[in-house]
Amino acid sequence: MPHLEWSDALALDLPVMDDTHREFVELLATVEAADDASLVAHWAALIAHTDEHFGREDQWMQTTGFSSSNCHSMQHKVVLQVMREG
């Protein structure tokens, strides 16, 4: 499976979010390249980063009243659950 690479097509023109997304892509690449001995540690780092990222984004959405019917926060929960099961 081809790996995800950062490109300008992924940029949101929001520096904080773009930096976070760039970090995610880098951590994912580290997981993909990890050997068996280091895979679990790298996977845990990816999950921790994603949990922090989603938590910050969920807080921003709540603070700004992004949408009362917002399903994006639910998507965050689902993605994190799948990652934790992985």
ABEGO torsion letter per residue (X at the ends): XBBBBBBAAABAGBAAAAAAAAAAAAAAAAAAABBAAAAAAAAAAAAAAAAAAAAAAAAAAAAAGABAABAAAAAAAAAAAAAAAX
